[in-house]
Amino acid sequence: MQFQSISLRTLLSRALIFSFLIFNILFINSSFAENEITVDVSSGDEITVEIFPAKGKYLILWLAPEYGIREGHRSLARLLTQQNIEIWQANIVESLFMPQGTSSLKTLSGQHVADLIKYAHKTSGKKIIILGDSYASLSALRGAHQWQQQKNSPYLIGAILFSPHTFASIPPLGQLPEYMPIVSATNIPMMIYQAKRGGTYSQFKTLMTKLEQHGSPVYTRFLPNIMSLFYEDKPTEIMIEQVRPIANNIKKMIPILEKHPVPVKPVALKKSKKIKSGIDIYLREYKGIISPLAIKLEDTNGKIIEKNNYKGQVTIINFWATWCPPCVQEIPSLNRLKKKMEGLPFELISINYAEEKKTILEFMKKVNVEFPVLLDKDGGFAKKWNVITYPSTFIIDKEGKIKYGVNAAIEWDDPEFIKKIKALL
């Protein structure tokens, strides 16, 4: 009998293919919930809920984020039912016929969620955990806060959040964000799964300080090499690697959260003040620390680029990513700006945020990028510059100080902008 040898690479390749097949099977089977119900809430509205039943004693009420419920949400829901955790998924914004987006989630009260928590327990007899990712985290925290005010029996265990977005608005470049009031009024046990490449990662310690200030535990687990678990409509390879361990971890974490009772009384909620968005589409005076950080990063050609002296020329540093439509939109105008500044003491450097070199090179085959692209491989460099939105661009004058900051896509070769940039020479 003859035996064929199989290389380790072949075995790993087959294992990955097998994982892909299993995951795709799960997607096919979980494209739709087992059943769908309509819940009448106290406002008189009807909320549609997709139910993934399970036999265990726990039920997760999963709230849809600003982009709605995707296949990834349903797939993880199916994996959680295999752990005997029932899942209810609700897109409250859609049920209320509101525009799907961050603005709607920011304006929702917590009453709809509180009503769903109560109804889910009443009809199932199970203990409830609320779950939200991205801006749906606000809905989860508000719902828990509203539920606490109604003096219910202790069947709410706490909350699970995926990469929570809790800023009141995006701040001007260089300034720290303000948080929605519900963050400082939260005192329930929580588990947070934070993507290390997500835009909010740079401010995660600040968020933790606010959430822990009233004594309730906040457990965390970081997700490496990923911007968001549900950002893409279809699962990426990295998502496939992450999702099953997360389902297993959630099963372990729920009993741990259960050991910490939800406080009977909520923390007083301050009135939400109107905060103006800091998104700028003009060259505004930079209000942060004006001394730029030194650069030492690899470029897409594998060359280490160092820069620690910015004096004697105007330097533009642009943070961007291939998945960011506004970033891609402004690349042609950056190319044109570079050409119009030829022969002048001017340098344009772009820094890609936390993407694989292969991804960037494939992108650059389709989109012409005529300036250096440096690799911020883990997003740590953007964090040091306090970048939380993309694109973000810093304009440094010939004295080596940051003069302007822009945290939006603009037409960089606009005559007005070129005039301002040349005035710095």
C-alpha positions as CSV (number, residue, x, y, z in Angstrom):
1,M,0.0,0.0,0.0
2,Q,1.4,3.4,-0.9
3,F,0.8,6.6,1.2
4,Q,0.9,10.1,-0.2
5,S,2.6,12.8,1.9
6,I,0.6,16.0,2.5
7,S,2.4,19.2,3.3
8,L,1.4,21.4,6.2
9,R,0.4,24.2,3.8
10,T,-2.0,21.8,2.0
11,L,-3.5,20.7,5.3
12,L,-4.0,24.3,6.4
13,S,-5.5,25.2,3.0
14,R,-7.9,22.3,3.2
15,A,-8.9,23.3,6.8
16,L,-9.6,26.8,5.7
17,I,-11.7,25.6,2.7
18,F,-13.6,23.3,5.1
19,S,-14.2,26.3,7.5
20,F,-15.4,28.4,4.6
21,L,-17.9,25.6,3.5
22,I,-19.2,25.2,7.0
23,F,-19.6,28.9,7.5
24,N,-21.4,29.3,4.1
25,I,-23.7,26.5,5.1
26,L,-24.5,28.3,8.2
27,F,-25.2,31.5,6.2
28,I,-27.6,29.6,3.9
29,N,-29.4,28.1,6.8
30,S,-29.5,31.4,8.8
31,S,-30.4,33.8,6.1
32,F,-33.8,34.0,7.7
33,A,-34.9,33.5,11.3
34,E,-36.8,30.5,12.4
35,N,-39.9,32.7,12.7
36,E,-40.9,36.4,13.0
37,I,-43.3,38.1,15.4
38,T,-44.7,41.5,15.8
39,V,-44.6,43.1,19.3
40,D,-47.0,45.9,20.3
41,V,-45.1,48.4,22.5
42,S,-46.3,51.1,24.9
43,S,-46.0,53.8,22.3
44,G,-48.6,52.1,20.1
45,D,-46.0,51.1,17.5
46,E,-45.4,47.5,16.3
47,I,-41.8,46.2,16.4
48,T,-40.9,43.3,14.1
49,V,-38.7,40.7,15.8
50,E,-36.8,37.8,14.1
51,I,-36.6,34.9,16.5
52,F,-33.9,32.2,16.6
53,P,-35.3,29.8,19.3
54,A,-33.2,27.7,21.7
55,K,-33.9,25.6,24.7
56,G,-31.6,27.3,27.3
57,K,-32.5,29.7,30.0
58,Y,-31.0,32.8,28.4
59,L,-32.3,35.1,25.7
60,I,-30.3,37.8,23.9
61,L,-32.3,40.8,22.6
62,W,-30.1,41.9,19.7
63,L,-30.7,45.5,18.4
64,A,-29.9,46.3,14.8
65,P,-27.1,48.9,14.2
66,E,-27.2,51.9,11.9
67,Y,-26.8,49.7,8.8
68,G,-29.5,47.2,9.7
69,I,-29.3,43.4,10.3
70,R,-26.9,41.6,8.0
71,E,-26.0,38.0,7.2
72,G,-23.2,38.2,9.8
73,H,-25.7,39.0,12.5
74,R,-27.9,36.1,11.6
75,S,-25.0,33.7,11.3
76,L,-23.7,34.5,14.8
77,A,-27.3,34.2,16.0
78,R,-27.4,30.7,14.7
79,L,-24.1,29.8,16.3
80,L,-25.4,31.1,19.6
81,T,-28.5,29.0,19.4
82,Q,-26.2,26.0,19.2
83,Q,-25.0,27.1,22.6
84,N,-28.6,27.0,23.8
85,I,-29.0,30.8,23.8
86,E,-32.2,32.1,22.2
87,I,-31.8,35.2,20.0
88,W,-34.3,37.9,19.2
89,Q,-33.2,40.4,16.6
90,A,-35.0,43.7,16.2
91,N,-34.5,46.6,13.8
92,I,-36.5,49.2,15.7
93,V,-35.6,52.1,13.3
94,E,-37.0,50.1,10.4
95,S,-40.1,49.1,12.3
96,L,-40.8,52.8,13.1
97,F,-40.3,53.7,9.4
98,M,-37.4,56.0,10.4
99,P,-34.3,56.6,8.1
100,Q,-31.8,53.8,8.6
101,G,-28.7,55.5,10.0
102,T,-26.9,57.0,13.0
103,S,-29.1,60.0,13.5
104,S,-32.2,57.8,14.0
105,L,-30.4,55.7,16.6
106,K,-29.2,58.7,18.4
107,T,-32.7,60.1,18.8
108,L,-34.5,56.9,19.9
109,S,-35.6,56.8,23.5
110,G,-35.0,53.6,25.5
111,Q,-38.7,52.8,26.0
112,H,-39.1,50.6,22.9
113,V,-36.1,48.5,24.1
114,A,-37.4,48.3,27.6
115,D,-40.8,47.1,26.3
116,L,-39.1,44.4,24.3
117,I,-37.0,43.3,27.3
118,K,-40.2,42.9,29.3
119,Y,-42.1,41.2,26.6
120,A,-39.3,38.8,25.8
121,H,-39.1,37.7,29.5
122,K,-42.9,37.5,29.8
123,T,-43.3,35.2,26.8
124,S,-40.2,33.1,27.2
125,G,-39.6,33.0,31.0
126,K,-35.9,33.4,30.3
127,K,-33.3,35.8,31.6
128,I,-32.5,38.6,29.2
129,I,-29.2,40.1,27.9
130,I,-29.4,43.1,25.5
131,L,-26.9,43.3,22.7
132,G,-25.9,46.1,20.4
133,D,-23.1,46.8,18.0
134,S,-21.8,50.1,16.7
135,Y,-24.4,52.9,17.4
136,A,-27.0,50.3,18.5
137,S,-25.0,50.3,21.7
138,L,-26.7,53.5,22.6
139,S,-30.1,51.8,22.2
140,A,-29.0,48.9,24.4
141,L,-27.8,51.3,27.2
142,R,-30.9,53.5,27.0
143,G,-33.2,50.5,27.0
144,A,-31.5,49.1,30.2
145,H,-31.7,52.5,31.9
146,Q,-35.4,52.8,31.1
147,W,-36.0,49.2,32.2
148,Q,-34.4,50.0,35.6
149,Q,-36.8,52.9,36.1
150,Q,-39.8,50.5,35.9
151,K,-38.9,48.5,39.0
152,N,-39.2,45.1,37.3
153,S,-38.1,41.8,38.8
154,P,-34.4,40.9,38.4
155,Y,-34.4,39.1,35.0
156,L,-32.2,41.5,33.1
157,I,-28.6,40.2,33.3
158,G,-26.7,43.0,31.5
159,A,-25.4,44.0,28.1
160,I,-23.1,42.8,25.4
161,L,-21.6,45.4,23.0
162,F,-19.6,45.0,19.9
163,S,-17.3,48.0,19.1
164,P,-19.7,50.5,20.7
165,H,-20.0,53.9,19.0
166,T,-21.1,56.3,21.8
167,F,-19.8,59.7,20.6
168,A,-22.3,62.6,20.6
169,S,-20.6,63.7,17.4
170,I,-17.3,63.5,15.5
171,P,-15.1,66.2,17.0
172,P,-12.9,68.6,15.0
173,L,-9.5,67.0,14.1
174,G,-7.2,67.1,17.1
175,Q,-9.9,67.4,19.7
176,L,-11.4,64.8,22.0
177,P,-14.9,63.6,21.5
178,E,-17.8,64.2,23.8
179,Y,-20.0,61.2,24.7
180,M,-23.7,60.7,24.7
181,P,-25.1,61.3,28.3
182,I,-26.3,57.7,28.6
183,V,-22.7,56.5,28.8
184,S,-22.1,58.3,32.1
185,A,-25.6,57.1,33.4
186,T,-25.0,53.4,32.9
187,N,-24.4,51.1,35.8
188,I,-25.2,47.6,34.5
189,P,-22.8,44.6,34.0
190,M,-21.3,44.5,30.5
191,M,-19.2,42.5,28.1
192,I,-17.5,44.5,25.3
193,Y,-15.9,43.0,22.2
194,Q,-13.8,45.8,20.7
195,A,-12.2,45.5,17.3
196,K,-8.7,46.8,17.5
197,R,-8.8,48.3,14.0
198,G,-12.1,50.1,14.6
199,G,-12.1,53.9,14.5
200,T,-13.2,54.1,18.2
201,Y,-10.3,52.0,19.5
202,S,-8.2,55.1,20.1
203,Q,-10.7,56.3,22.7
204,F,-11.5,53.0,24.2
205,K,-9.8,53.6,27.6
206,T,-11.8,56.8,28.0
207,L,-15.0,55.0,27.3
208,M,-14.1,52.3,29.8
209,T,-13.5,54.9,32.5
210,K,-16.9,56.4,32.0
211,L,-18.7,53.0,32.0
212,E,-17.0,51.8,35.1
213,Q,-17.4,54.9,37.2
214,H,-20.5,53.6,39.1
215,G,-18.9,50.3,40.1
216,S,-20.6,47.8,37.8
217,P,-18.1,45.4,36.0
218,V,-17.2,45.9,32.4
219,Y,-15.4,42.9,30.9
220,T,-13.5,43.3,27.6
221,R,-12.1,41.2,24.8
222,F,-10.2,42.7,21.9
223,L,-10.7,41.4,18.3
224,P,-7.4,41.6,16.4
225,N,-6.9,42.3,12.7
226,I,-10.5,43.4,12.1
227,M,-12.3,46.8,11.8
228,S,-15.7,45.5,12.7
229,L,-17.2,42.0,12.9
230,F,-20.3,43.0,10.8
231,Y,-19.0,45.8,8.7
232,E,-19.1,43.8,5.4
233,D,-22.3,42.5,3.9
234,K,-20.5,39.2,3.3
235,P,-18.1,37.5,5.7
236,T,-14.4,38.0,5.2
237,E,-11.8,35.3,6.1
238,I,-10.9,37.2,9.3
239,M,-14.6,37.4,10.3
240,I,-14.9,33.6,9.8
241,E,-11.9,33.1,12.1
242,Q,-13.4,35.3,14.8
243,V,-17.0,34.4,14.9
244,R,-17.1,30.9,16.4
245,P,-14.7,31.7,19.3
246,I,-16.9,34.7,20.0
247,A,-20.0,32.5,20.2
248,N,-18.2,30.2,22.6
249,N,-17.0,33.2,24.7
250,I,-20.4,34.7,25.0
251,K,-21.7,31.4,26.4
252,K,-19.0,31.6,29.1
253,M,-19.5,35.3,29.8
254,I,-23.3,35.3,30.4
255,P,-23.1,33.4,33.7
256,I,-20.2,35.6,34.8
257,L,-22.3,38.7,34.1
258,E,-25.2,37.1,36.0
259,K,-23.2,37.0,39.2
260,H,-23.3,40.8,39.3
261,P,-26.9,41.9,39.9
262,V,-28.2,44.8,37.8
263,P,-28.7,47.7,40.3
264,V,-32.3,48.4,41.1
265,K,-31.9,52.2,40.6
266,P,-30.5,53.8,37.5
267,V,-28.1,56.6,37.6
268,A,-29.6,60.0,37.0
269,L,-29.5,60.8,33.3
270,K,-28.4,64.3,32.4
271,K,-30.2,66.2,29.7
272,S,-28.7,65.7,26.3
273,K,-27.1,69.0,25.1
274,K,-26.9,69.8,21.4
275,I,-23.3,69.2,20.2
276,K,-22.3,70.5,16.8
277,S,-20.7,68.1,14.5
278,G,-16.9,68.6,14.1
279,I,-16.8,67.3,10.5
280,D,-15.1,69.9,8.4
281,I,-14.9,70.3,4.6
282,Y,-12.7,73.4,4.8
283,L,-9.2,74.2,5.9
284,R,-9.9,75.1,9.5
285,E,-7.3,76.2,12.0
286,Y,-6.0,73.2,13.9
287,K,-6.8,73.3,17.6
288,G,-4.9,70.2,18.8
289,I,-1.3,69.7,19.7
290,I,0.5,71.5,16.9
291,S,3.8,69.6,16.9
292,P,3.5,66.6,14.5
293,L,4.8,63.2,15.5
294,A,7.8,61.7,13.9
295,I,7.1,59.0,11.2
296,K,8.8,55.7,10.9
297,L,6.7,53.4,8.8
298,E,7.1,50.9,5.9
299,D,5.7,51.9,2.6
300,T,3.9,49.6,0.0
301,N,7.3,48.9,-1.6
302,G,8.7,47.5,1.6
303,K,10.9,50.6,2.2
304,I,11.1,52.2,5.7
305,I,10.2,55.9,5.5
306,E,11.4,58.1,8.3
307,K,10.5,61.8,8.9
308,N,11.2,63.7,12.1
309,N,11.9,67.2,10.7
310,Y,9.0,69.0,9.0
311,K,10.6,72.4,8.7
312,G,11.4,74.1,5.4
313,Q,8.4,72.8,3.5
314,V,4.7,72.3,3.6
315,T,3.7,68.7,4.4
316,I,0.3,67.1,4.0
317,I,-0.3,63.9,5.9
318,N,-3.5,62.0,4.9
319,F,-4.9,59.1,6.9
320,W,-7.2,56.9,4.8
321,A,-8.4,53.3,4.1
322,T,-9.6,51.5,1.0
323,W,-13.0,50.6,2.6
324,C,-13.7,54.3,3.1
325,P,-15.7,55.8,0.1
326,P,-14.8,59.4,0.9
327,C,-11.1,58.5,1.2
328,V,-11.3,56.9,-2.3
329,Q,-13.3,59.8,-3.6
330,E,-10.6,62.4,-2.8
331,I,-7.6,60.5,-4.2
332,P,-7.8,62.0,-7.7
333,S,-7.8,65.5,-6.3
334,L,-4.8,64.7,-4.1
335,N,-3.0,63.4,-7.2
336,R,-3.8,66.7,-9.0
337,L,-2.7,68.7,-5.9
338,K,0.6,67.0,-6.0
339,K,1.1,67.8,-9.7
340,K,0.2,71.5,-9.1
341,M,2.7,71.7,-6.3
342,E,5.6,70.3,-8.3
343,G,8.8,72.3,-8.0
344,L,7.8,73.8,-4.7
345,P,8.9,72.7,-1.2
346,F,5.9,70.4,-0.7
347,E,5.4,66.8,0.3
348,L,2.3,64.6,0.3
349,I,2.3,61.5,2.4
350,S,-0.6,59.1,2.9
351,I,-0.9,56.6,5.8
352,N,-3.2,53.6,5.3
353,Y,-5.1,52.6,8.4
354,A,-4.7,49.0,9.5
355,E,-5.1,47.2,6.2
356,E,-3.0,44.3,4.8
357,K,-0.4,45.3,2.2
358,K,-2.0,42.8,-0.2
359,T,-5.3,44.6,0.1
360,I,-3.8,48.0,-0.6
361,L,-1.7,46.8,-3.6
362,E,-4.8,45.2,-5.1
363,F,-6.7,48.5,-4.6
364,M,-3.8,50.5,-6.2
365,K,-4.1,48.3,-9.4
366,K,-7.6,49.7,-9.9
367,V,-7.2,53.2,-8.5
368,N,-4.2,55.4,-9.4
369,V,-2.4,56.7,-6.3
370,E,0.5,59.0,-7.2
371,F,1.8,59.7,-3.7
372,P,3.6,57.5,-1.1
373,V,1.4,55.1,0.9
374,L,2.8,54.2,4.3
375,L,1.4,51.3,6.3
376,D,-0.1,51.8,9.8
377,K,-0.3,48.0,10.2
378,D,-2.2,47.8,13.5
379,G,-3.7,51.3,13.6
380,G,-1.4,52.3,16.4
381,F,0.1,55.3,14.6
382,A,-3.4,56.8,13.8
383,K,-4.2,56.4,17.5
384,K,-1.2,58.5,18.5
385,W,-2.4,61.2,16.2
386,N,-5.9,61.0,17.7
387,V,-7.5,60.1,14.4
388,I,-11.0,58.7,14.9
389,T,-12.6,59.3,11.4
390,Y,-11.5,58.8,7.9
391,P,-10.2,60.5,5.9
392,S,-8.3,62.8,8.3
393,T,-5.7,65.1,6.9
394,F,-3.1,67.3,8.6
395,I,-1.4,70.3,6.9
396,I,2.0,71.2,8.4
397,D,3.6,74.6,7.6
398,K,7.2,75.3,6.9
399,E,7.8,76.0,10.6
400,G,7.0,72.4,11.3
401,K,3.7,73.1,13.0
402,I,0.3,71.7,12.2
403,K,-1.7,74.6,10.7
404,Y,-4.9,73.1,9.4
405,G,-6.9,69.9,9.9
406,V,-9.6,68.3,7.8
407,N,-11.6,65.2,8.8
408,A,-13.6,64.8,5.6
409,A,-13.0,64.4,1.9
410,I,-12.5,67.6,0.0
411,E,-11.4,68.7,-3.5
412,W,-7.8,69.3,-2.7
413,D,-7.0,71.1,-6.0
414,D,-9.7,73.7,-5.5
415,P,-8.1,77.1,-6.2
416,E,-9.1,78.4,-2.7
417,F,-7.4,75.5,-1.0
418,I,-4.3,75.7,-3.2
419,K,-4.0,79.4,-2.4
420,K,-4.1,78.7,1.4
421,I,-1.5,75.9,1.1
422,K,0.9,78.0,-1.0
423,A,0.5,80.8,1.5
424,L,2.2,78.5,4.1
425,L,5.4,78.3,2.0
